[in-house]
Every structure is written in C-alpha cells, then in structure tokens.
Amino acid sequence: RIIPGIVAGCVYAASFRFTGAWMDLAKTDSLFLFLVLAAFFIGQRYQNRWGAITSGLVFVLAYFTKQVTLPIVLALAPISLVVSRGRSWLQWLTAGVIGLMAFWGLDKISSGWFSFYTLDTITHHVIVEDKLRFWELLLPKMWPLLLISLFFAGSILSRTKFLQFKWPERLWNYLGLGIALLAASWSVFFKVWTYDNDLMPASLGLALLAGIGYGQILIPELTETKTTIIRPSLQIGATILLFCQFFLLFY
C-alpha cells in the first residue's frame, strides 16, 4: 500500500529541475501546494463536521498563500459535491464564506490595494496567443506519467455506473485533485511572463495520479471494487513507463 506514495513522491521530487528548481526556495509555491494537499487530506481522512470545516479553512490559507488556489478549488469542488451527493457541502461552504470574508476584510483595511494586486493586475495581464504552450512544455517531459494517469482515469470510468449513480467516491476525488492541479497550471500559462515554477502544480497532479494508477496496476485489490487480475504485460509496461519518466527528468 505504500507503493503509490513512494512512486508519486519520487517522481515529483525528480521534477525539481523541470519546474525551475524552485521547490527549495523561500517562495510561496511549495507552501501553497503543501496547504492544498493538507486541506485535501483532511477532507478525505476526517469526513465529519470538524474535518470539513478544518479542510475549508486550510483551503482558505492556501488561497491567501497563492491565488492560483482559486482554480483548484473551482475545479475540485463540483467534482467533490457530485460524487459525495452533496455531503461535502460544509467543506466548500466554509472555504467560500471565510475566504470571501477574509478577502473583503483585507481589501477594506488596505483601502482597495489587496483586490488591486490580486485581481485587477491579473485581469490586465497580456494573454498569450499560443494557448497550447503549457502542453508544449509538459508533454515532451511528462508523457509517461500522463499515460499512466489516463489508465487510472479509464479504470475509474469503467467502475462508475453513471445511471445508477454508483461512483467510487474516493478514487473520483483523487482524479478531481489531479485534474484541478493540471487546470491551475494551465490557467497561469494563459498570460505572459510565466516561469517554469508554475509547472509545479501540474507535475504534482500527474505524480499523484500516476502513483495511484501504478499502485492499482501492481496491486489490483487497492481498488474499491472487485476487479480481475491485471495482466503481467500491463505491469511491465507501466514499470517501463516509469523508467522512461525518470530518464526524461534526469538532470
């Protein structure tokens, strides 16, 4: 059961140079990602009232650390609400209400400067013409992880009975987090003057999805539903993809 965590952690660490060598700098990037993961973990691990409130508050902290948390929440919250049949409402209500109150308070005491720096300046950034620049940077270096992640997404879809509303909730939340992190990175690359550190959320999202996907390929019983034995050829193929990934990230 530790295989998914080891794979995800090692692959993300290996992306150090690819993401601009910012992971160990005294910048907001690593802290905001830590807070996003902490908020997600708390929401998944402690599915009660206080867990939901704490998770929402930590998401607020992540937003005020780096505002790119906003597209992560906007992408993750709908998925969470759908697959949980609305049970996670308190988590996202807490994040929304407390976040808006804190934003209004900071803007009030700064006489409007807070919204100017965090919203107005963003809306006036020059938009790049090449909307696929993000993928042009990501795919040549991360295609092995993307393939394993697509397998993971496909395995979730095959277990989901949409009409009966039978969703593997935890796995869908994992997939939602990965998609949200990718969306956050992509959104930043729509503007000019974007540096490689904004690839960190995408690298983390792919590392998490590929780690869980690889764990399911090696140990099928990790899934939430019964499944047939995975063919050895698939296990070998996934292992080869991981070796390719580490080779591509070598520096």
C-alpha contacts under 8 A as a table, 3 or more apart, distances in Angstrom:
res1	aa1	res2	aa2	distance
1	R	4	P	6.85
1	R	215	G	7.48
1	R	222	L	7.38
2	I	5	G	5.42
2	I	6	I	6.22
3	I	6	I	5.16
3	I	7	V	6.07
3	I	211	G	7.51
3	I	215	G	5.83
4	P	7	V	5.29
4	P	8	A	6.04
4	P	208	L	7.84
4	P	211	G	4.30
4	P	212	I	4.80
4	P	213	G	7.57
4	P	214	Y	6.58
4	P	215	G	4.88
5	G	8	A	5.19
5	G	9	G	5.93
5	G	208	L	7.83
5	G	211	G	6.39
5	G	212	I	7.56
6	I	9	G	5.24
6	I	10	C	6.01
6	I	211	G	7.61
7	V	10	C	5.30
7	V	11	V	6.06
7	V	207	A	7.63
7	V	210	A	7.93
7	V	211	G	5.09
7	V	214	Y	7.95
8	A	11	V	5.35
8	A	12	Y	6.10
8	A	204	L	7.99
8	A	207	A	4.63
8	A	208	L	5.09
8	A	209	L	7.81
8	A	210	A	6.82
8	A	211	G	4.48
8	A	212	I	7.66
9	G	12	Y	5.26
9	G	13	A	6.13
9	G	207	A	7.23
9	G	208	L	7.91
10	C	13	A	5.09
10	C	14	A	6.10
11	V	14	A	4.96
11	V	15	S	6.49
11	V	207	A	5.93
11	V	245	Q	7.89
11	V	246	F	7.12
12	Y	15	S	5.24
12	Y	16	F	7.28
12	Y	203	S	6.32
12	Y	204	L	5.79
12	Y	207	A	5.67
13	A	16	F	5.60
14	A	17	R	7.54
14	A	246	F	6.93
14	A	249	L	6.12
14	A	250	F	7.35
15	S	18	F	5.06
15	S	19	T	6.09
15	S	203	S	6.98
15	S	249	L	6.03
16	F	19	T	5.57
16	F	20	G	6.81
16	F	21	A	5.08
16	F	22	W	7.20
16	F	23	M	6.48
17	R	20	G	5.22
17	R	21	A	4.60
17	R	249	L	7.71
17	R	251	Y	6.98
18	F	21	A	7.06
18	F	196	D	7.22
18	F	249	L	6.88
19	T	22	W	6.80
19	T	196	D	4.93
19	T	197	N	4.90
19	T	198	D	7.17
19	T	199	L	5.41
19	T	200	M	5.60
19	T	203	S	7.85
20	G	195	Y	7.50
20	G	196	D	4.82
20	G	197	N	5.22
21	A	24	D	7.38
21	A	197	N	7.54
22	W	25	L	5.25
22	W	27	K	7.71
22	W	29	D	7.75
22	W	197	N	6.10
23	M	29	D	7.37
23	M	30	S	5.85
24	D	30	S	7.69
27	K	30	S	7.07
27	K	31	L	7.62
28	T	31	L	5.35
28	T	32	F	5.96
28	T	65	T	6.19
28	T	66	K	6.41
29	D	32	F	5.41
29	D	33	L	6.35
29	D	66	K	7.25
29	D	197	N	7.49
29	D	200	M	7.74
30	S	33	L	5.20
30	S	34	F	6.10
31	L	34	F	5.03
31	L	35	L	6.25
31	L	62	A	7.86
31	L	65	T	7.33
32	F	35	L	5.09
32	F	36	V	6.18
32	F	62	A	4.96
32	F	63	Y	7.48
32	F	65	T	5.60
32	F	66	K	5.99
32	F	69	T	7.62
33	L	36	V	5.01
33	L	37	L	6.16
33	L	62	A	7.49
33	L	201	P	7.13
34	F	37	L	5.24
34	F	38	A	6.03
35	L	38	A	4.91
35	L	39	A	6.00
35	L	58	V	6.27
35	L	59	F	6.82
35	L	61	L	7.08
35	L	62	A	5.22
36	V	39	A	5.18
36	V	40	F	6.19
36	V	58	V	7.34
36	V	59	F	6.04
36	V	62	A	5.91
36	V	69	T	7.53
37	L	40	F	5.06
37	L	41	F	5.97
38	A	41	F	5.08
38	A	42	I	6.09
38	A	55	S	7.71
38	A	58	V	7.27
39	A	42	I	5.26
39	A	43	G	6.20
39	A	54	T	7.54
39	A	55	S	4.45
39	A	56	G	6.90
39	A	57	L	7.89
39	A	58	V	5.18
39	A	59	F	5.63
40	F	43	G	5.15
40	F	44	Q	6.25
40	F	55	S	6.69
41	F	44	Q	5.15
41	F	45	R	5.84
42	I	45	R	5.15
42	I	46	Y	5.63
42	I	51	G	6.09
42	I	52	A	7.65
42	I	54	T	7.31
42	I	55	S	5.54
43	G	46	Y	5.72
43	G	47	Q	6.04
43	G	51	G	5.83
43	G	52	A	5.62
43	G	54	T	7.89
43	G	55	S	5.27
43	G	91	Q	7.44
44	Q	47	Q	6.09
44	Q	170	R	7.69
45	R	51	G	7.88
46	Y	50	W	7.84
46	Y	51	G	4.80
46	Y	52	A	7.41
47	Q	51	G	5.75
47	Q	52	A	6.53
48	N	51	G	5.19
48	N	52	A	6.12
49	R	52	A	5.26
49	R	53	I	6.29
49	R	90	L	7.35
50	W	53	I	5.06
50	W	54	T	5.95
51	G	54	T	5.17
51	G	55	S	6.00
51	G	91	Q	7.98
52	A	55	S	5.14
52	A	56	G	6.17
52	A	88	S	7.04
52	A	90	L	5.91
52	A	91	Q	4.24
52	A	94	T	7.94
53	I	56	G	5.14
53	I	57	L	6.24
53	I	90	L	6.58
53	I	91	Q	5.43
53	I	94	T	5.93
54	T	57	L	5.10
54	T	58	V	6.22
54	T	91	Q	7.79
55	S	58	V	5.19
55	S	59	F	6.28
55	S	91	Q	6.23
56	G	59	F	5.11
56	G	60	V	6.41
56	G	90	L	7.99
56	G	91	Q	4.84
56	G	92	W	6.00
56	G	93	L	7.60
56	G	94	T	5.14
56	G	95	A	4.25
56	G	96	G	7.99
57	L	60	V	4.99
57	L	61	L	6.41
57	L	94	T	6.69
57	L	95	A	5.82
57	L	98	I	7.29
58	V	61	L	4.91
58	V	62	A	6.21
59	F	62	A	4.94
59	F	63	Y	6.30
59	F	69	T	7.71
59	F	73	V	7.89
59	F	95	A	6.27
60	V	63	Y	5.07
60	V	64	F	6.38
60	V	95	A	5.69
60	V	98	I	7.18
60	V	99	G	5.43
61	L	64	F	5.23
61	L	65	T	6.16
62	A	65	T	5.00
62	A	66	K	6.29
62	A	67	Q	7.77
62	A	69	T	6.25
63	Y	66	K	5.19
63	Y	67	Q	4.84
63	Y	68	V	6.98
63	Y	69	T	4.91
63	Y	70	L	6.38
64	F	67	Q	6.23
66	K	69	T	6.22
67	Q	70	L	5.85
67	Q	118	T	7.22
68	V	71	P	6.11
68	V	72	I	7.13
68	V	184	A	6.18
68	V	188	V	7.67
69	T	72	I	5.10
69	T	73	V	6.31
69	T	184	A	7.34
70	L	73	V	5.24
70	L	74	L	6.14
71	P	74	L	4.90
71	P	75	A	6.00
71	P	180	A	7.05
71	P	183	A	6.97
71	P	184	A	5.40
71	P	187	S	7.78
72	I	75	A	5.29
72	I	76	L	5.97
72	I	177	L	7.66
72	I	180	A	4.65
72	I	181	L	5.92
72	I	183	A	7.06
72	I	184	A	5.69
73	V	76	L	5.07
73	V	77	A	5.61
73	V	180	A	7.38
74	L	77	A	5.73
74	L	78	P	7.12
74	L	180	A	7.97
75	A	78	P	6.42
75	A	79	I	7.18
75	A	176	G	7.37
75	A	179	I	7.54
75	A	180	A	5.13
75	A	183	A	7.60
76	L	79	I	5.45
76	L	80	S	6.15
76	L	173	N	7.79
76	L	176	G	5.45
76	L	177	L	5.97
76	L	179	I	7.90
76	L	180	A	5.72
77	A	80	S	5.08
77	A	81	L	6.09
77	A	92	W	6.61
78	P	81	L	5.14
78	P	82	V	6.13
79	I	82	V	5.25
79	I	83	V	6.18
79	I	172	W	7.60
79	I	173	N	7.03
79	I	176	G	6.19
80	S	83	V	5.49
80	S	84	S	5.95
80	S	86	G	7.84
80	S	88	S	6.73
80	S	172	W	7.91
80	S	173	N	6.08
80	S	176	G	7.53
81	L	84	S	5.33
81	L	85	R	5.81
81	L	86	G	4.60
81	L	87	R	6.78
81	L	88	S	5.81
81	L	89	W	6.62
82	V	85	R	5.08
82	V	86	G	6.25
83	V	86	G	7.70
83	V	167	W	6.21
83	V	168	P	7.85
83	V	169	E	5.47
83	V	172	W	7.05
83	V	173	N	7.78
84	S	87	R	5.31
84	S	88	S	6.41
84	S	169	E	6.46
85	R	88	S	7.96
86	G	89	W	5.52
87	R	90	L	7.64
88	S	91	Q	5.50
88	S	92	W	6.88
89	W	92	W	5.49
89	W	93	L	5.94
90	L	93	L	5.00
90	L	94	T	5.91
91	Q	94	T	5.38
91	Q	95	A	6.42
92	W	95	A	4.97
92	W	96	G	6.04
93	L	96	G	5.11
93	L	97	V	5.95
94	T	97	V	5.38
94	T	98	I	5.78
94	T	99	G	7.83
95	A	98	I	5.61
95	A	99	G	5.59
96	G	99	G	5.17
96	G	100	L	6.02
97	V	100	L	5.29
97	V	101	M	6.15
98	I	101	M	5.07
98	I	102	A	6.03
99	G	102	A	5.23
99	G	103	F	6.04
100	L	103	F	4.98
100	L	104	W	6.04
101	M	104	W	5.15
101	M	105	G	6.09
102	A	105	G	5.04
102	A	106	L	6.08
103	F	106	L	5.29
103	F	107	D	6.07
103	F	114	F	7.94
103	F	115	S	7.89
104	W	107	D	5.11
104	W	108	K	5.99
105	G	108	K	5.04
105	G	109	I	6.30
106	L	109	I	5.39
106	L	110	S	6.09
106	L	114	F	6.39
107	D	110	S	5.19
107	D	111	S	6.02
107	D	112	G	4.81
107	D	113	W	6.33
107	D	114	F	4.88
107	D	115	S	5.91
108	K	111	S	5.23
108	K	112	G	6.16
109	I	112	G	7.76
110	S	113	W	5.38
110	S	114	F	6.22
111	S	114	F	7.85
112	G	115	S	5.74
112	G	116	F	6.31
113	W	116	F	4.86
113	W	117	Y	6.22
114	F	117	Y	5.42
114	F	118	T	6.14
115	S	118	T	5.13
115	S	119	L	5.26
115	S	120	D	6.51
116	F	119	L	5.62
116	F	120	D	4.64
116	F	121	T	6.14
117	Y	120	D	6.19
117	Y	121	T	5.56
117	Y	122	I	7.70
118	T	121	T	6.60
118	T	122	I	6.74
119	L	122	I	5.29
119	L	123	T	6.43
120	D	123	T	5.31
120	D	124	H	6.58
121	T	124	H	5.27
121	T	125	H	6.56
122	I	125	H	5.35
125	H	191	K	6.08
125	H	192	V	7.06
126	V	191	K	5.70
126	V	192	V	5.90
127	I	190	F	5.64
127	I	191	K	4.45
127	I	192	V	6.21
128	V	131	K	6.58
128	V	189	F	7.90
128	V	190	F	5.62
128	V	191	K	5.40
128	V	192	V	5.84
130	D	133	R	5.61
131	K	134	F	7.32
131	K	189	F	7.69
131	K	190	F	6.14
132	L	135	W	5.39
132	L	136	E	6.26
133	R	136	E	4.91
133	R	137	L	6.37
133	R	189	F	7.19
134	F	137	L	5.35
134	F	138	L	6.17
134	F	185	S	7.91
134	F	186	W	5.91
134	F	189	F	5.95
135	W	138	L	4.84
135	W	139	L	5.58
136	E	139	L	5.96
136	E	140	P	7.02
137	L	140	P	6.51
137	L	141	K	7.32
138	L	141	K	5.68
138	L	142	M	5.72
138	L	143	W	7.68
138	L	199	L	7.86
139	L	142	M	5.09
139	L	143	W	5.00
139	L	146	L	7.99
140	P	143	W	6.17
141	K	245	Q	7.47
141	K	248	L	5.84
141	K	249	L	6.84
142	M	145	L	5.51
142	M	146	L	6.29
142	M	203	S	7.99
142	M	245	Q	6.69
142	M	248	L	7.82
143	W	146	L	4.88
143	W	147	L	6.19
143	W	245	Q	7.77
144	P	147	L	5.23
144	P	148	I	6.52
144	P	241	L	5.19
144	P	242	L	6.64
144	P	244	C	6.75
144	P	245	Q	5.63
145	L	148	I	5.23
145	L	149	S	6.02
145	L	206	L	6.05
145	L	207	A	6.82
145	L	210	A	5.54
145	L	241	L	7.45
145	L	242	L	7.28
145	L	245	Q	6.87
146	L	149	S	4.90
146	L	150	L	6.05
146	L	206	L	6.47
146	L	210	A	7.27
147	L	150	L	5.07
147	L	151	F	6.37
148	I	151	F	5.05
148	I	152	F	6.34
148	I	209	L	7.72
148	I	210	A	5.20
148	I	213	G	6.16
148	I	214	Y	6.86
148	I	238	A	6.86
148	I	241	L	7.88
149	S	152	F	4.97
149	S	153	A	6.22
149	S	206	L	6.64
149	S	209	L	5.17
149	S	210	A	4.74
149	S	213	G	6.21
150	L	153	A	4.96
150	L	154	G	6.01
151	F	154	G	5.00
151	F	155	S	6.09
151	F	213	G	6.84
152	F	155	S	5.15
152	F	156	I	6.38
152	F	209	L	6.98
152	F	210	A	7.31
152	F	212	I	7.48
152	F	213	G	4.68
153	A	156	I	5.20
153	A	157	L	6.32
153	A	175	L	6.85
154	G	157	L	5.08
154	G	158	S	6.17
155	S	158	S	5.13
155	S	159	R	6.46
156	I	159	R	5.24
156	I	160	T	6.26
156	I	168	P	7.29
156	I	171	L	6.92
156	I	172	W	7.12
157	L	160	T	5.11
158	S	161	K	7.98
159	R	167	W	7.49
159	R	168	P	7.21
159	R	225	T	7.60
160	T	165	F	7.78
160	T	166	K	5.92
160	T	167	W	5.00
160	T	168	P	6.61
161	K	164	Q	5.52
161	K	165	F	5.84
161	K	166	K	5.03
161	K	167	W	6.50
162	F	165	F	4.79
162	F	166	K	6.33
162	F	167	W	7.22
163	L	166	K	7.82
167	W	172	W	7.42
168	P	171	L	5.63
168	P	172	W	6.17
168	P	224	E	6.72
168	P	225	T	7.97
169	E	172	W	5.15
169	E	173	N	6.23
170	R	173	N	5.12
170	R	174	Y	6.38
171	L	174	Y	5.05
171	L	175	L	6.25
172	W	175	L	4.98
172	W	176	G	5.98
173	N	176	G	4.85
173	N	177	L	6.18
174	Y	177	L	5.22
174	Y	178	G	6.41
174	Y	209	L	7.21
175	L	178	G	5.16
175	L	179	I	6.20
175	L	209	L	6.73
176	G	179	I	5.13
176	G	180	A	5.98
177	L	180	A	5.00
177	L	181	L	6.18
177	L	205	G	6.97
178	G	181	L	5.26
178	G	182	L	6.33
178	G	202	A	7.83
178	G	204	L	7.83
178	G	205	G	4.17
178	G	206	L	6.35
178	G	208	L	6.87
178	G	209	L	6.12
179	I	182	L	5.13
179	I	183	A	6.07
179	I	205	G	6.97
180	A	183	A	5.01
180	A	184	A	6.12
180	A	205	G	7.82
181	L	184	A	5.10
181	L	185	S	6.45
181	L	201	P	5.06
181	L	202	A	5.37
181	L	204	L	7.33
181	L	205	G	5.27
182	L	185	S	5.32
182	L	186	W	6.22
182	L	201	P	6.43
182	L	202	A	4.35
182	L	203	S	7.90
182	L	205	G	6.18
182	L	206	L	7.73
183	A	186	W	5.08
183	A	187	S	6.05
183	A	202	A	7.70
184	A	187	S	5.24
184	A	188	V	6.64
184	A	201	P	6.93
184	A	202	A	7.52
185	S	188	V	5.42
185	S	189	F	6.72
185	S	198	D	5.73
185	S	199	L	5.82
185	S	200	M	7.51
185	S	201	P	5.83
185	S	202	A	5.61
186	W	189	F	5.26
186	W	190	F	6.95
186	W	202	A	7.95
187	S	190	F	5.61
188	V	191	K	6.23
188	V	194	T	7.00
188	V	198	D	6.91
189	F	192	V	7.20
189	F	194	T	6.08
189	F	198	D	7.80
191	K	194	T	6.73
194	T	198	D	7.06
195	Y	198	D	6.12
196	D	199	L	5.51
196	D	200	M	7.74
197	N	200	M	5.58
198	D	201	P	6.73
198	D	202	A	7.96
199	L	202	A	5.34
199	L	203	S	6.10
200	M	203	S	5.10
200	M	204	L	6.10
201	P	204	L	5.09
201	P	205	G	6.07
202	A	205	G	5.02
202	A	206	L	6.18
203	S	206	L	5.30
203	S	207	A	6.01
204	L	207	A	5.01
204	L	208	L	6.15
205	G	208	L	5.29
205	G	209	L	6.25
206	L	209	L	5.14
206	L	210	A	5.83
207	A	210	A	5.22
207	A	211	G	5.85
208	L	211	G	5.11
208	L	212	I	6.26
209	L	212	I	5.35
209	L	213	G	5.98
210	A	213	G	4.88
210	A	214	Y	5.83
211	G	214	Y	5.20
211	G	215	G	6.18
212	I	215	G	5.05
212	I	216	Q	6.29
213	G	216	Q	5.16
213	G	217	I	6.32
214	Y	217	I	5.04
214	Y	218	L	6.31
214	Y	238	A	6.75
215	G	218	L	5.25
215	G	219	I	5.76
215	G	220	P	7.68
215	G	222	L	7.43
216	Q	219	I	5.00
216	Q	220	P	4.81
216	Q	221	E	7.34
216	Q	222	L	5.88
216	Q	223	T	6.53
217	I	220	P	5.86
217	I	230	I	6.40
217	I	234	L	7.25
217	I	235	Q	5.97
217	I	238	A	7.77
218	L	230	I	7.66
218	L	235	Q	6.07
219	I	222	L	5.91
220	P	223	T	6.05
220	P	227	T	6.81
220	P	228	T	7.74
220	P	229	I	6.78
220	P	230	I	6.84
221	E	224	E	7.57
221	E	225	T	7.94
221	E	226	K	7.17
221	E	227	T	7.45
223	T	226	K	7.28
223	T	227	T	7.86
230	I	234	L	6.85
230	I	235	Q	7.43
231	R	234	L	5.49
231	R	235	Q	6.84
232	P	235	Q	5.03
232	P	236	I	6.20
233	S	236	I	5.09
233	S	237	G	6.01
234	L	237	G	4.99
234	L	238	A	6.12
235	Q	238	A	5.24
235	Q	239	T	6.24
236	I	239	T	5.11
236	I	240	I	6.20
237	G	240	I	5.12
237	G	241	L	6.26
238	A	241	L	5.01
238	A	242	L	6.38
239	T	242	L	5.12
239	T	243	F	6.42
240	I	243	F	5.10
240	I	244	C	6.22
241	L	244	C	4.97
241	L	245	Q	6.17
242	L	245	Q	4.92
242	L	246	F	6.35
243	F	246	F	5.25
243	F	247	F	6.20
244	C	247	F	5.03
244	C	248	L	6.17
245	Q	248	L	5.13
245	Q	249	L	6.31
246	F	249	L	5.11
246	F	250	F	6.08
247	F	250	F	5.20
